[in-house]
Amino acid sequence: MAIKDILVHVDNRATAPARINAAIRVARASKAHLTGLQVSEIPYFSLSDSSAELAREQARQLFLEQTAAAGVEAEWLQFDSAGTGLNLIEIVNFHAHYRDLLIVSQTDVSSGDGSVPADLPDRAVLGAGQPVLVIPYAGAFETIGQRVLLAWRGGPESSRAVNDALPLLQQARSVTILSVITPGGDGEIGPACGDLVGHLARHGVSATAEQFGPTGLSVGDMLLNRAAELGSDLLVMGAYAQTRRGLPGLGEVGRHLLRFMTVPVLMSH
């Protein structure tokens, strides 16, 4: 399926310009419609009504000015959670359900900015029902999806990630598949990536496969290290879920990447 309808969360945090720029890059490359979604969640703001309105207007102007300058077809949605009965994350996920891609920012927990729930990326990945592109809070990303690192682990989450990312993989200049061999994993029933290389080739994607055994590093660190070595500008992975303290959450690798990512990460669940 082509990426033709993209939703980007827009707010007034310092990460907003980079997030909007990333959304514009993906929208232009895919010739997609881009919707900016701004949600005011009153409990997270200590602003007067006038300052809250000013903040909303600044977010709207930033989005519309940048999309107009880039020539991207765009629209603006704005909601106040107090008037909907839903919180910010529920509203974002609701509107992502009928889009092809959701774009959010990694949370900078050191910023002290509580205007947006810190677990927005985690809960978006698990609840959006669509692939979620998470943009790091630090760094400049002039390209997204030219040099892709695809994390592969046999299972429905990885399979979903490959399918969701296929339009981006078809545009990429290079695609590297990385599989980490673990006891009882894919490598014991056949080549972990060999069939995937052939599958992608039938979709017009030329990919190379790499396999690594245990190195003493966590899987998350292995992925980030290899992305840095390859100069990757996008990491694609399936997001596994686990129950922690009785609540659903991302698995270990997903949590690690959302905390330490250095490149944009496309996650599918």
For each residue, the residues with C-beta under 8 A, 3 or more apart:
1: 100 163 166 167
2: 30 100 167
3: 6 26 30 32 100 101 167 168
4: 30 31 32 33 100
5: 32 33 35 98 99 100 101
6: 3 23 26 27 30 32 33 34 35 99 100 101 102 103
7: 35 37 92 95 96 99 101 102 103
8: 19 20 23 34 35 36 37 63 102 103 104
9: 19 37 38 39 92 102 103 104 105 120
10: 16 19 20 36 37 38 59 60 62 63
11: 16 38 39 59 115 116
12: 16 55 58 59 115
13: 16 105 108 111 113 115 116
14: 17 108 111 113 137
15: 18 19 105 106 108 135 137
16: 10 11 12 13 19 20 59 62 105
17: 14 20 21 62 66
18: 15 21 22 105 135 137 139 140 141
19: 8 9 10 15 16 22 23 103 104 105 135
20: 8 10 16 17 23 24 36 62 63 66 67
21: 17 18 24 25 66 141
22: 18 19 25 26 103 133 135 141 144 264
23: 6 8 19 20 26 27 34 103
24: 20 21 27 28 34 66 67 70 72
25: 21 22 28 29 141 143 144
26: 3 6 22 23 29 30 32 101 103 133 144 145 168
27: 6 23 24 30 31 32 33 34 72 73 74
28: 24 25 31 70 71 72
29: 25 26 145 171
30: 2 3 4 6 26 27 167 168
31: 4 27 28
32: 3 4 5 6 26 27 73 100 101
33: 4 5 6 27 73 74 75
34: 6 8 23 24 27 67 72 73 74 75
35: 5 6 7 8 74 75 76 77 95 99
36: 8 10 20 59 60 63 64 67 74 75 76 77
37: 7 8 9 10 77 78 79 91 92 95
38: 9 10 11 56 59 60 63 76 77 78 79
39: 9 11 78 79 80 81 88 91 92
40: 45 52 56 78 79 80 81 82
41: 44 45 81 82 87 88 116 117
42: 45 80 81 82
43:
44: 41 88 114 115 116 117
45: 40 41 42 52 55 115
46:
47: 51 52 55
48: 51 52
49: 52 53
50: 53 54
51: 47 48 54 55
52: 40 45 47 48 49 55 56
53: 49 50 56 57
54: 50 51 57 58
55: 12 45 47 51 52 58 59
56: 38 40 52 53 59 60 78
57: 53 54 60 61
58: 12 54 55 61 62
59: 10 11 12 16 36 38 55 56 62 63
60: 10 36 38 56 57 63 64 76 78
61: 57 58 64 65
62: 10 16 17 20 58 59 65 66
63: 8 10 20 36 38 59 60 66 67 74 76
64: 36 60 61 67 68 74 76
65: 61 62 68 69
66: 17 20 21 24 62 63 69 70
67: 20 24 34 36 63 64 70 72 74
68: 64 65 71 72 74
69: 65 66
70: 24 28 66 67
71: 28 68
72: 24 27 28 34 67 68
73: 27 32 33 34
74: 27 33 34 35 36 63 64 67 68
75: 33 34 35 36
76: 35 36 38 60 63 64
77: 35 36 37 38 95
78: 37 38 39 40 56 60
79: 37 38 39 40 83 84 91
80: 39 40 42 83 84
81: 39 40 41 42 84 86 87 88 91
82: 40 41 42
83: 79 80
84: 79 80 81 91
85:
86: 81 90 91 94
87: 41 81 90 91 117
88: 39 41 44 81 91 92 116 117 120
89: 92 93 117 119 120 123 124 127
90: 86 87 93 94
91: 37 39 79 81 84 86 87 88 94 95
92: 7 9 37 39 88 89 95 96 102 104 120 124 128
93: 89 90 96 97 123 124 127 128 129
94: 86 90 91 97
95: 7 35 37 77 91 92 98 99
96: 7 92 93 99 102 124 128 129 130 132
97: 93 94 128 129 130
98: 5 95
99: 5 6 7 35 95 96 102 130
100: 1 2 3 4 5 6 32 130 131
101: 3 5 6 7 26 32 130 131 132 133
102: 6 7 8 9 92 96 99 124 128 130 131 132 133
103: 6 7 8 9 19 22 23 26 132 133 134 135
104: 8 9 19 92 120 121 124 132 133 134 135
105: 9 13 15 16 18 19 121 134 135 136 137
106: 15 121 134 135 136 137 258 261
107: 116 118 119 120 121 137 258
108: 13 14 15 111 113 137 138
109: 118
110:
111: 13 14 108 137
112:
113: 13 14 108 116
114: 44 118
115: 11 12 13 44 45
116: 11 13 41 44 88 107 113 120
117: 41 44 87 88 89 120 123
118: 107 109 114
119: 89 107 122 123
120: 9 88 89 92 104 107 116 117 123 124
121: 104 105 106 107 124 125 132 134 258
122: 119 125 126 249 250 254 255 258
123: 89 93 117 119 120 126 127
124: 89 92 93 96 102 104 120 121 127 128 132
125: 121 122 128 132 134 239 250 254 267 269
126: 122 123 239 241 248 249 250 269
127: 89 93 123 124
128: 92 93 96 97 102 124 125 132
129: 93 96 97
130: 96 97 99 100 101 102 164
131: 100 101 102 161 164 165 266 267 268
132: 96 101 102 103 104 121 124 125 128 266 267 268
133: 22 26 101 102 103 104 144 264 265 266
134: 103 104 105 106 121 125 258 261 264 265 266 267
135: 15 18 19 22 103 104 105 106 141 264
136: 105 106 139 141 261 262 263 264
137: 14 15 18 105 106 107 108 111
138: 108
139: 18 136 262
140: 18
141: 18 21 22 25 135 136 144 233 263 264
142:
143: 25 146 147 233
144: 22 25 26 133 141 233 234 264
145: 26 29 148 168 171 172 233 234
146: 143 172 173 174 233 234
147: 143 172 173 174 230 231 232 233 234
148: 145 165 168 169 172 174 175 176 232 233 234 235 236
149: 176 178 223 226 227 230 232 234 235 236
150: 161 162 165 169 175 176 177 178 207 235 236 237
151: 158 161 178 179 223 235 236 237 238 253
152: 158 162 177 178 179 186 192 193 196
153: 157 158 179 180 185 186 238
154: 158 185 186 192
155: 158 159 238 240
156: 159 160 238
157: 153 160 161 238 239 240 268 269
158: 151 152 153 154 155 161 162 237 238
159: 155 156 162 163 238
160: 156 157 163 164 238 268 269
161: 131 150 151 157 158 164 165 236 237 238 239 266 267 268
162: 150 152 158 159 165 166 169 196 199 200 236
163: 1 159 160 166 268
164: 130 131 160 161 266 268
165: 131 148 150 161 162 168 169 236 266 268
166: 1 162 163 169 170 203 205
167: 1 2 3 30 170 171
168: 3 26 30 145 148 165 171 172 234 236 266
169: 148 150 162 165 166 172 175 200 203 205 207 236
170: 166 167 203 204 205
171: 29 145 167 168
172: 145 146 147 148 168 169 175 205 234
173: 146 147
174: 146 147 148 208 230
175: 148 150 169 172 200 205 206 207 208
176: 148 149 150 207 208 209 210 226 230 232
177: 150 152 193 196 197 207 208 209 210
178: 149 150 151 152 210 211 212 222 223 226
179: 151 152 153 186 187 192 193 209 210 211 212
180: 153 185 211 212 213 214 219 222
181: 185 186 187 192 211 212 213 214
182: 185 187 214
183: 188
184: 188
185: 153 154 180 181 182 188 192
186: 152 153 154 179 181 189 190 192
187: 179 181 182 190 191 192 211
188: 183 184 185
189: 186
190: 186 187 194 195
191: 187 194 195 209
192: 152 154 179 181 185 186 187 209 211
193: 152 177 179 196 197 209 210 211
194: 190 191 197 198 209
195: 190 191 198 199
196: 152 162 177 193 199 200 207 209
197: 177 193 194 200 201 207 208 209
198: 194 195 201 202
199: 162 195 196 202 203
200: 162 169 175 196 197 203 205 206 207
201: 197 198 204 205 206 207
202: 198 199
203: 166 169 170 199 200
204: 170 201
205: 166 169 170 172 175 200 201
206: 175 200 201
207: 150 169 175 176 177 196 197 200 201
208: 174 175 176 177 197
209: 176 177 179 191 192 193 194 196 197
210: 176 177 178 179 193 226
211: 178 179 180 181 187 192 193
212: 178 179 180 181 215 222
213: 180 181
214: 180 181 182
215: 212 222
216:
217: 221 222 225
218: 221 222 252 253 256
219: 180 222 223 252 253 256
220: 223 224 252 253 256 257 260
221: 217 218 224 225 256 260
222: 178 180 212 215 217 218 219 225 226
223: 149 151 178 219 220 226 227 235 237 253 257
224: 220 221 227 228 235 257 260 261 262 263
225: 217 221 222 228 229
226: 149 176 178 210 222 223 229 230 232
227: 149 223 224 230 232 235 262 263
228: 224 225 231 232 262
229: 225 226
230: 147 149 174 176 226 227
231: 147 228
232: 147 148 149 176 226 227 228 235 263
233: 141 143 144 145 146 147 148 263 264
234: 144 145 146 147 148 149 168 172 263 264 265 266
235: 148 149 150 151 223 224 227 232 257 261 263 264 265 266
236: 148 149 150 151 161 162 165 168 169 265 266
237: 150 151 158 161 223 253 254 257 265 266 267 268
238: 151 153 155 156 157 158 159 160 161 267 268 269
239: 125 126 157 161 250 251 254 267 268 269
240: 155 157 250 251 253 254 269
241: 126 248 249 250 251 269
242: 248 249 250 251 252
243: 246 247 248 249
244: 247 249
245:
246: 243
247: 243 244
248: 126 241 242 243
249: 122 126 241 242 243 244 255
250: 122 125 126 239 240 241 242 254 255 258
251: 239 240 241 242 254 255
252: 218 219 220 242 255 256
253: 151 218 219 220 223 237 240 256 257
254: 122 125 237 239 240 250 251 257 258 267
255: 122 249 250 251 252 258 259
256: 218 219 220 221 252 253 259 260
257: 220 223 224 235 237 253 254 260 261 265 267
258: 106 107 121 122 134 250 254 255 261 265
259: 255 256
260: 220 221 224 256 257
261: 106 134 136 224 235 257 258 264 265
262: 136 139 224 227 228
263: 136 141 224 227 232 233 234 235
264: 22 133 134 135 136 141 144 233 234 235 261
265: 133 134 234 235 236 237 257 258 261
266: 131 132 133 134 161 164 165 168 234 235 236 237
267: 125 131 132 134 161 237 238 239 254 257
268: 131 132 157 160 161 163 164 165 237 238 239
269: 125 126 157 160 238 239 240 241
